[in-house]
Amino acid sequence: MRAAIALGRRALGTTWPNPAVGCVIVRDGAIVAQGVTGPGGRPHAEVQALAMAGEAARGATAYVTLEPCSHYGQTPPCADALIAAGVAHVVIAAGDPDPRVDGAGIARLRDAGIDVTTGLLEDAATETLAGFFARVRLGRPLVTLKLAATLDGRIATGSGESQWITSTSARKTAHAMRGCHDAVLVGVGTVLADDPDLTCRVPGFTSRPCVRVIADSHLRTPLMSRVVSTAGEAPTWILHRDGADPNRAAALSAAGVRCIEVTADDMGVAPTAALEALGQAGLTRVLAEGGARLAAALLRADLVDRLAWFTAPGIIGGDGWPAVQGMGVSRLADMAHFTRVAQRAVGPDLLAEFTRVL
Ligand SMILES: NC(=O)c1ccc[n+]([C@@H]2O[C@H](COP(=O)([O-])OP(=O)(O)OC[C@H]3O[C@@H](n4cnc5c(N)ncnc54)[C@H](OP(=O)(O)O)[C@@H]3O)[C@@H](O)[C@H]2O)c1
C-alpha cells in the first residue's frame, strides 16, 4: 500500500477532476504490476495495473488507495474489471465519498466473492486524496496558501519590491509545489506588481499544465502580461465580477484566457463563490500564492486548508507589505488557527507547513 500511495502522490496535479489513485498488484509475495491514474483522470489506476498484470492478476492481491469505482462513467467500473481479472483479494486504503460509489464498489467486490480489506494506511492515502475529497464533500478544491515572508512577516518592501525575498532553493521548492497542484491562484495585485509567469519551472515538472487563476474583479489583468501572452501554452483563467467590461472580456478570451464570472462582495470576487466555481470546473487542489489582500480574503472566509510558509532570515520593518492584509480580528480567540505538521530548512530559509484547526 505504501508503494500504491507513492504512485498516487507522484501523479498529484495531473489527474483532475479525478483523484490521483495508485494500485499495486501482488502475487506470491512479489509485485507483478502497478498502475496510477492517467493524465486528466483516465485510465484509472486499477485498469492500468490489470493490463500490466495480464494473467498474473488471477488469484492475486490488489492494493488500491481509493475504493474502486462501481458506476459506468466514461469507463466501465473498476470493480468489474477486478472481478473479471480473477483477483482474489482487494485491499483498500480509503472509501470513495462520491455518492455514485460510497461503499458500492466494496459491496460489488464482496458480492462477487472477493476478499476485501479496508482502512490500510488510510490517513496516508487520504493525504493524497484530500483535494478530491474536498471537491466531493465541500464542492470546492483543497486550498493551500503559500507565502514567502521575512522574519517580521513582510512579503514586499513599502515600494512593492518582492523579488526575491527567499532564496533560489526556496523558489525551486515552491515551483515543485505548483507541479503537484491543479492550479495556482493569485490576486490581480500580484500580476500588476510582479508580472509573474506562475508556471512550474523545475526539471521533471515543466510539462505539468498547472492552471493559472487570477482573482480580478474588473478584468484589470494587462493583455501584455505574461499570464495572458502565454495563455496558449498554459491555461489562464480569470475570475471576475458581473458588470466587468465585456470588450475586455472579449479581448482576453481572444488571447486564450477563460473568463469566469462569479458573485462579488465588498472586497472583490466572493472567495466562497470563486472556489465553488473552480470546483465546478474540476479543480481539486489549488495553491494560493497571495498577495496580501487575497490571502486575507481566503483566511477571513475560512477557506485555507493548509499553509506553506517560507520564512527568509531578513527583516523589512513595519513599512513593508504585511503577508496578510487586515482581517478585522480584535480578539485572539478569533484568529485563524493552524497546527504545524512539518518544518524544514530550505537553503537559508525555513519552510513550515500547517493544517487548519477545524
Ligand atoms: N512574497 C510573497 O509570497 C508574495 C506573493 C504574492 C504577492 N506578493 C506581493 O504582494 C504585493 C501585492 O499584494 P496585493 O494585496 O496588492 O495583491 P493580491 O492580493 O494579489 O491582489 C489584490 C487584488 O485582487 C483583487 N481581488 C479580487 N477579489 C478579491 C478578494 N475577494 N479579496 C481581495 N482581493 C481581491 C482586488 O483587485 P480588484 O478589486 O481589481 O479585483 C485586489 O486589489 C506585491 O508587492 C507582490 O509582489 C508577495
The ligand as an SDF file (V2000), in Angstrom:
LIG
                    3D

 48 52  0  0  0  0  0  0  0  0999 V2000
    6.2740   37.1540   -1.0710 N   0  0  0  0  0  0  0  0  0  0  0  0
    5.1650   36.5600   -1.4820 C   0  0  0  0  0  0  0  0  0  0  0  0
    4.9000   35.3960   -1.1480 O   0  0  0  0  0  0  0  0  0  0  0  0
    4.2200   37.3110   -2.3540 C   0  0  0  0  0  0  0  0  0  0  0  0
    3.2380   36.6050   -3.0480 C   0  0  0  0  0  0  0  0  0  0  0  0
    2.3380   37.3320   -3.8150 C   0  0  0  0  0  0  0  0  0  0  0  0
    2.4320   38.7230   -3.8700 C   0  0  0  0  0  0  0  0  0  0  0  0
    3.4130   39.3570   -3.2140 N   0  0  0  0  0  0  0  0  0  0  0  0
    3.4800   40.8130   -3.2400 C   0  0  0  0  0  0  0  0  0  0  0  0
    2.2530   41.3000   -2.7440 O   0  0  0  0  0  0  0  0  0  0  0  0
    2.0080   42.5720   -3.3540 C   0  0  0  0  0  0  0  0  0  0  0  0
    0.6190   42.5690   -3.9480 C   0  0  0  0  0  0  0  0  0  0  0  0
   -0.3050   42.4390   -2.9030 O   0  0  0  0  0  0  0  0  0  0  0  0
   -1.8350   42.7490   -3.1480 P   0  0  0  0  0  0  0  0  0  0  0  0
   -2.5210   42.5600   -1.8510 O   0  0  0  0  0  0  0  0  0  0  0  0
   -1.9910   44.0230   -3.8730 O   0  0  0  0  0  0  0  0  0  0  0  0
   -2.1400   41.6320   -4.2280 O   0  0  0  0  0  0  0  0  0  0  0  0
   -3.1900   40.4930   -4.4290 P   0  0  0  0  0  0  0  0  0  0  0  0
   -3.7810   40.0130   -3.1550 O   0  0  0  0  0  0  0  0  0  0  0  0
   -2.5090   39.5300   -5.3230 O   0  0  0  0  0  0  0  0  0  0  0  0
   -4.3090   41.2100   -5.2770 O   0  0  0  0  0  0  0  0  0  0  0  0
   -5.2490   42.0190   -4.6580 C   0  0  0  0  0  0  0  0  0  0  0  0
   -6.3070   42.3670   -5.6670 C   0  0  0  0  0  0  0  0  0  0  0  0
   -7.0200   41.1800   -6.0260 O   0  0  0  0  0  0  0  0  0  0  0  0
   -8.3190   41.5440   -6.4120 C   0  0  0  0  0  0  0  0  0  0  0  0
   -9.2990   40.7320   -5.7230 N   0  0  0  0  0  0  0  0  0  0  0  0
  -10.3400   40.1000   -6.3160 C   0  0  0  0  0  0  0  0  0  0  0  0
  -11.1010   39.5070   -5.4120 N   0  0  0  0  0  0  0  0  0  0  0  0
  -10.5720   39.7870   -4.2040 C   0  0  0  0  0  0  0  0  0  0  0  0
  -10.9510   39.4730   -2.8700 C   0  0  0  0  0  0  0  0  0  0  0  0
  -12.0400   38.7380   -2.5900 N   0  0  0  0  0  0  0  0  0  0  0  0
  -10.1920   39.9260   -1.8570 N   0  0  0  0  0  0  0  0  0  0  0  0
   -9.0800   40.6520   -2.1030 C   0  0  0  0  0  0  0  0  0  0  0  0
   -8.6780   40.9830   -3.3360 N   0  0  0  0  0  0  0  0  0  0  0  0
   -9.4190   40.5490   -4.3850 C   0  0  0  0  0  0  0  0  0  0  0  0
   -8.5320   43.0050   -5.9720 C   0  0  0  0  0  0  0  0  0  0  0  0
   -8.4570   43.7920   -7.1510 O   0  0  0  0  0  0  0  0  0  0  0  0
   -9.8360   44.0990   -7.9000 P   0  0  0  0  0  0  0  0  0  0  0  0
  -10.6980   44.8090   -6.9180 O   0  0  0  0  0  0  0  0  0  0  0  0
   -9.4590   44.8810   -9.0690 O   0  0  0  0  0  0  0  0  0  0  0  0
  -10.3980   42.7760   -8.2310 O   0  0  0  0  0  0  0  0  0  0  0  0
   -7.3180   43.2850   -5.1070 C   0  0  0  0  0  0  0  0  0  0  0  0
   -6.8770   44.6150   -5.1660 O   0  0  0  0  0  0  0  0  0  0  0  0
    3.0430   42.7630   -4.4190 C   0  0  0  0  0  0  0  0  0  0  0  0
    4.0370   43.6280   -3.9450 O   0  0  0  0  0  0  0  0  0  0  0  0
    3.6060   41.3810   -4.6070 C   0  0  0  0  0  0  0  0  0  0  0  0
    4.9370   41.4330   -5.0330 O   0  0  0  0  0  0  0  0  0  0  0  0
    4.3160   38.6820   -2.4570 C   0  0  0  0  0  0  0  0  0  0  0  0
  1  2  1  0
  2  3  2  0
  2  4  1  0
  4  5  1  0
  4 48  2  0
  5  6  2  0
  6  7  1  0
  7  8  2  0
  8  9  1  0
  8 48  1  0
  9 10  1  0
  9 46  1  0
 10 11  1  0
 11 12  1  0
 11 44  1  0
 12 13  1  0
 13 14  1  0
 14 15  2  0
 14 16  1  0
 14 17  1  0
 17 18  1  0
 18 19  2  0
 18 20  1  0
 18 21  1  0
 21 22  1  0
 22 23  1  0
 23 24  1  0
 23 42  1  0
 24 25  1  0
 25 26  1  0
 25 36  1  0
 26 27  1  0
 26 35  1  0
 27 28  2  0
 28 29  1  0
 29 30  1  0
 29 35  2  0
 30 31  1  0
 30 32  2  0
 32 33  1  0
 33 34  2  0
 34 35  1  0
 36 37  1  0
 36 42  1  0
 37 38  1  0
 38 39  2  0
 38 40  1  0
 38 41  1  0
 42 43  1  0
 44 45  1  0
 44 46  1  0
 46 47  1  0
M  CHG  2   8   1  16  -1
M  END
$$$$
